[in-house]
Amino acid sequence: MKPYVGTIVHAIENSILKGSTSSSSSLLQTRRSFSINDLEELVYIVENLGTRRYDIINCLHVGYIEKLDKWETLVDTTIIPHQQRKGKSVPQMLLDRVLVVDVYWS
């Protein structure tokens, strides 16, 4: 057996042992919240490209699922009365645009 093979095996065993306790936390990505500018950009792009075209939207630097989830959340938010909304406030004009775009592309 060559001397470096034992070193590689030892390194792999150590990474597996260390990874067993923290692999799930290191593999999960933290989601950063969308800023108002990100939301405006998403609405602008969907206005021009349509819904369900999130795979070609690369400018927000988030994954397909995050864009889809955010759009669906925005559409759902348009239905909720302003007084009952939780979290970061989204401008009503932006939500009005979301509603119009969703109706147009549906």
N, C-alpha and C positions, 0 to 999 in steps of 0.2 A: 504494500500500500504506500502511495506517495505521501509525503509529509503534509502537503497542503490539503489533501482530501479530508483528513481528520479535522483540520481547522475549519473547513467549509461546513462539515457535518456539525461541529460544535456551534458554529455561528447560526446555523439553521435551527438547531435545537433551542438555543437561547432565544431566538426571535419568536419561535413558536410558544415557548414558555411565557415570555413577556407579553406576547400578543394574546394569549388566552385570557388575560385579565383585562386588557384594554383594547382589544381588537375591535370590539363593537363600537366603542366610543371614537376610535380613531378613524373608522371607516365612514361614520355618519358625517355628513356635511351640515354645517350650521346654515340655517336660512337667514339671509339678511332681508330685512323688510324693504318693501318697495317704497321709494320716495315719491313725492307728488310728481316730480319730473319723470320718473320711471313710469308712473301710471299714465301720464299724459302721452308719453312716447308709445306705450302699448296701445292706447286708444287710437292714436294717430295711425299707427301701423295697421290695426285691425280695420279702421275706416277705409284704408286704401287697398288692403289685401284680402280682407274678409276674415271670418272666423275659421278656425280649424287649420290655419296656415302657420301655426306657431313654430313648425320645424324650420321654416326659412327666416324666421325672425332671430337674428343673431346679435342685434345691437344691445340687448339688455343684459347680456352675459349671464343669463340664467337658463336652466334647462327647459325643455319642452313642457314637462309636467308642471313646473312652477308657473310658467306663463299661462297654461291652460287653467290651473287652479286660480290664479289671480284674476283672470278674465271672468271665470264663473263666479268668483266672490264679488267682483264688481257688479255683475249683473244681478246677483242676489241682493246686494246692498241697495240697489235702486228701489227695491220693493219695501225695504224697511224704513219706517218713519224716522226722521232726523233725530227725534228725541230718544229713540230706542237704540240707536247705533252705538257700538262700543269701539274702543281703540282709536287709532289716528283718524282725525277728521279729513274727509275727502270733499273737495269743493263740489257744490251742487251742480255747477255748470258742467263739470267733468262727468258726473253721474248722469246728467241729462244726455250728454253725447253718447255715453255707454248704452243707454236705453235705446236711443235712435239707431245706433249702429247694430245693436243686437236684433232689433226688429227688422232692419233692412236686410241683414245677412241670414236671418232665420227662414 
